[in-house]
Amino acid sequence: MTTTAPTGEAVESELRRVSQTVRRAMLGAVPDGEPHRWLYQLVRAYPSRPGKAIRPTLCIQSCRAYGGSDADAFPVAVAIEMLHNAFLVHDDIADGSELRRGRPTLPADHGQALSLNAGDALVVLANQVLRRHARTLDDEIADQVLDEFDTMALRTLEGQATELGWRRERVVDLTPEDYLDLVLHKTCWYTTIHPLRVGALLGSAEPSDMEAMVSFGFYLGAAFQIRDDLLNLIGAEGIYGKEINGDLYEAKRSLALIHLCGQVRGDDRDFIAHYLSVDRSERTAQMIDEVRRLIDECGSIDFAADFARGIAGAALQAHEAAYGDAPDQRSAGFLKAFVPYMLGRSA
């Protein structure tokens, strides 16, 4: 069955609507107590900053597509977004990032120790929200929802460990396949696969093909991550919301950097090997400018952009298997519209 996808403007409008309601719910789940200045004020920081709300929106729309209502999925969508905010705090600590959603990161403002504690608190609160809702569900469905959440969290941590391990071991010789395996774990499970699967589960106890959502979610999430990596290189100041070239300072193994490592030879390869071998604090602006020059010279941005378009084409095909027979084809079409949206976003 063919679905008609809404416009990018319609996707943006729905994302804004969900973002506002989820943000209020997240803040409402944070205790209003002590120590406010050293814990709960920090816990509220990232949920207070407007975000895209991609994960909760995917969860809600997948629930709708399989016959459910917003109320059926909303608490779980909130828990997913709270866990996302916890991951952001921990990422900013691990990466030494300076900007998050256009403002200083928690560790930049409050130091690593208090920020780590606030991130841990967000994990606990996300689980509280999730388990409170699970108690209202049929026992079998509740167990599935909780299992899906735990699986998603572990897959994400596995991906994070792999990326950090690559940096620690100064790994250079990676392939696009290595990148996709990393993205499957680090990004796709909690950004796309889990929201889609748990949403469908909440909408209908027996969605037609939960495994098909892994394929669709993987391709959709990979397109999202490649675009995110590219925005770090080409995003506009004041719009992107994070530190331009921050991934290069971190030596993040993006698809563009992996492509570059496979292209350079001679002195350029020696330079890249040195760049990857030093700590972030030793990577100077001049070094980053040289890496960026080589990325442009080797066509690595174009390679990654073309790769993302191919992944997006695979996502469109996988969408049919995941949602072609879904009861609500309007919501199924909305999920399909996320494919071009992921490729076209600027922040």
N, C-alpha and C positions, 0 to 999 in steps of 0.2 A: 504494500500500500504506500502510495506517494504522499508525503506530507509537505505542506506549504510553510516555509520558514518565515517568521516575522522579520522586520527590518532591524538593523543595528540600533536604531533609535528606540525601538520597542524593547530590545534587550537591555539597553542602558536604563530605561525608565523602570523596568521591573527590578533591576539590580539596585537602583536607588531606593525603591520602596522596601525591598527586603532588608537592605542595609540599615535603614532607619529603625525598623521594627526589631531587628536582631540586636542592634546596638543598644537599644533601650532594655531589652531582655537581659543582655549580658551584664549591663551595669546594675540591673535590679537583682542579679544573682550574687553580687559581691557584698559581703557583710559590711554593715555600717558600724564599725567598732574600732577597737584599738589592737595593735598599734597602727593608727591611720597614716601617719606621716612616713613610716618606714615600711609599710606593707600595703594596706588597702588603697592608698593613694597611687602607689606604683601599679598595683593590679588593674586599676581603672584606666591607666594611661593609654594603652594601645586600643582597648575596646572603645574609648572615647573618640578616637581619631577615625574619621570616615574611611571605610575600606570598600572594596569592590563587592564583597559578599557573594563571590562566585560560588563558594562551597554550599552555603545554606540555600542559595537560589536553585542550584542543581538538585539538591535534596528535595526541596518543595515541589519543583516542577516534575521530577521523576515520580514522586508520590501522586501528584495530580494525574500524570499520564496513566498510572495504573489504578485509577478509580478512587484515590483518597482525597482528603481535603488538606488545606494548609495546616489546620489544627492537628491533624494526624502526625505531621512531620516536623512542626515548628520547634518543639523542645529539643529534638535530636539535632535539628539544624543549628540551634543555638549552641548546643554542646560541641558540635564540630567546629564552629567558628571560635569558641573559647579555646579549644585545643590548638587551633591555628594560631591564635594570638600568643599562646604559651610557646609554640614552636618559634614564632618570630622573635620573642625575647631571647630564647636560647640561641637562635641563629645569630642574633646581633652580638651576643657575648662571644660566641665561637669565632665569628668573622671579624670582630673589631669594627663593626659598621658604625657610621657616624650619623646617618639619616634614616628615618623610617616614616613614611607617609608625610614627607616634607618637613619633619621636625626632628630634633635631636633624639637619638635612641635612648632607651632607658639606661644602658651602661654608660653612655656618654654623659648623661645627667646625674646618675646616682651611683655609678660604680658597679663592678661585676657582682659583688657579694649580695647586695640588696636586690639587684635585678634578677639574679638567679633564683633567689627566694621567691620573688614575685611571680616568676615564670612557673615555679613549682606549684604555687598557690593556684594559678590559673588551671593547671592540670587537675588539681583536686576539685576545684569548682566545676569544671567541665564534667567530670565524672559524677558529681552530685546532681547536676541538672539531668544528665543522661539516666541515671539510675532512679531518680524520682519519677521520671516519665515511664521507665520500664515497668515500674510497679503497677501502672494502670493498664498494662497490656496483657493479653493472653500469655500464659507462662511460656509456651513454645516460641511465640513470636518474640517475647522479651529476651529469652535466651539467645535467639538468633541475632537480635539487635546488639546485645552486649558482646557476643562473640565477634560480630562484624567490626565493632568499634575497637576491640582489643587487637584483632588482626591488623586493622588499618594502622594503629599506633606502632605496632612492632615492625611492620613493613617500612614505615617511615623512618624509624630509628635505625633499621638496617641500612637504608639508603644513606642516611646522614653519616653513619659510621664508615661506609665505603668511601664517601667523598672526603671525609676527614682523613681516612687512611691513605688515600691517594696523595693528599697534600703532605702528610707526615712522612711517607716513604718516597716523596719526590718523584712520583710516577709520571713518566713522560709518554711512553708508547701506548697510547689508547686509541681505540677505534670508535666510529659512530655507534657500533653495536654495544660497546662498553658504556657509552653515554646513555643509550636507550635503556639498558638494564638498570643503570643508576636512576634515571628519571622515573622508571616504572615504580621503584621502591620509594625514592625520596619525595617525589612530587605527586605521581598519579594516584597512589592509593588513597591519600587523604584529601587531595584536591578534586578528583573527579570520580574515580572508581567507587570509593566508599559512599560518597553522597548519592550517587546514582543508584547503587545497589540497596542501600538502606532505605532510600526514599521509595523505591519500588516495593520493597518488603513491607513497608508501613502502609502503602496504598493498597496492596493486595497480598494476601498470605502466600499466593502462588503465582508470582510473575512468570511470564512465559519462558524466559531464558536468562537466568542471572549471570551465567558465564558469558553471554554475549555482551553484557554490560562491562565486563572486564576489558574486552577488546575495544569497545567504543570509548570507555573511560581512559584506556591507555593512550590511544591515538589522540584523543581530545586533550589529555593532560600533557602529552609530549609536545603538541603544538603550542600549548600555553607556556611551557617551560622554555622552549626554544625562543619564542617571542619575548619572554621575560629576559632571557640572556641577551638578546639583541638590543632590547631597550636600554640595557645597562651600557651599551656601547654607542647607541645612536639616539637615545631619548633626549628630549628637550629639557633644558634646565627649567625648573619651576612647574613642570608638568609631570615628569617622571616620578618624582617623590622620593627617590633614593639617590645614593651617591653615584654620579656618572663615573664609569670606569672602576667602580668599587670592586667588581668581580676580578678585574685585572690586578688590583692591589692584593686581593686575596689569592690570586692564581687559581681561581675557580675553574675547574675543567669543563668549561662550556663547549658546545659543539664547535663554535668558531675557533677556540683555542686548540682543541683537539685536531681540527683540520689544519691549523697553522703548524702544529708540531709535526704533522705528516708531510708538510711541504718544504720546510726550511732545510737548507744544507749548509755545510761549511761553517764559516764564522757565525752566520745567523743561527744555525742550530746550536752552536756552542753558547751563544748569547742566551737563547731561550732556555737551555739546560741550566745555565747559571741563574737566570731569573726565577726558575721554578725551585731552585735549591735553597734560596735565601728566605728568611722570614719576612712577613709583611712590613715590619718596621724598617727593613733594609731596602725595600723597593722604592726607589726615588721617582719623582715625577718625570725625570728624564728617561728613566728605564721604562716607565709605563708608556711614554710617548713613542719610544722605539718599538715596543711590542705592538702598539696600535698601528704604527706605520707598516709593520710587517703584515698585520692582519689585513689592512687595506690592500697592500701590494700583492698578497697571495690570494685575494678574492675570498677570504674566509667568511665575511659577512654575507656575500652573495650565496656562497655554498650553504650556509645555515638557513638562509631565507628560502632557498629552493627546496631544501630538505623539509622544512616546515610545511611548505605547500604540498609536498608529496604525502606527508603524514596527515595533513588535513583531508586530502582526497581519500585516504584509507579510513579516516574517521567517518566521513559521509557514507561510505559503503557499510561500515560496521553499525552505523545508526539504524539502518533498516532491519538488521537482525535483532537488535536490542529493543526497538520500539515500533517496528512495522505493524505489529498486531496489538499494540497497547490500546486500551479502551478510549482514552482521551487523546485524539490525534492533534488537537490544538497544542496541548502541552508537549507532546512528542515533537511537534514542529518547532516549538520554542527551544527545545534541547538541541535540535539540529542547527538552529540559528547560532548556537554558541560556537560552532566550528569557524565560520568566517569572522565572528566577533573576536575570537582568540587571536587570530592572525592580524587583525586590524587595530587592536587596542594600542593606546599611546601612553598608558600609565599602569 
